[in-house]
Amino acid sequence: MLDGATTALLRTILDEVCERVSPYDVGVRVYVASKILEAATRGETRPDLLKQIGQEALSKAPTMWR
């Protein structure tokens, strides 16, 4: 389980990565969040790398508009 500080970091990174994603595009946010969370549960806590992982996930996220 992740501590409060790590959880806050992950939320901040998700918000930064998805700042241009529509609030109605929940599927994309969930996909990006899952990839960031997977990395964090493997022990990755460096904000720059977590943000990079989130950005890569965003570019690969399934969406009906592509």
N, C-alpha and C positions, 0 to 999 in steps of 0.2 A: 504494500500500500504506500502511496506517495504522501509525503508530509504537506502541510499547508503552504509552505513557501514554494515548493515545487509545483503544486497545483495552481497557485497564483501565477507563477511563471508561465506555465502551459496555457492558461487562459489568456494572458497578455499576448503571447506569441500567436495564438489562434486568432485573436482579434486583429492583430497587426497584419497577419497574412491574408485574412479574409475581409479586410476593410472595404474592398470594392465589390464584394460578393453581396448580392441582394439578401436581405434578411429573410426573404421567402424561399431562398434556395438552400433549404435545410440539409438536403442530401450532400451538397458539396461541403458544407461546414462539418458535417458528421464525418465524411470521408477524410478530410484534412485533419480533424481532431483525432481520428483513430490512428493515423500514421504518426502524428506527434506523440500520442500516448504510447504507442508501441515502442518508439525510440526511448522514451523516458523510462518505461518499465524494464528496458534492457540496460538501463543505467546511464543513458546519455542525459546530461544536465547542462551542457554548454548552450547558452541561449543562441549563439550564432549558428551552431549546427542544427539545433531544433528548428530555427526559423528557416534554414535552408531545406530541411526535410519537409516542412510545411509548404514551402513554395513549390517544391517538386511535386508534392501530392496535389496541390492546387492545379498545376499544369496538366496533371493526369486524371483529375477528378471527372467521373462520369457526369454528364449533364445532357439534358434533352435539347439544348440550344447549340450544340456543336455539330 
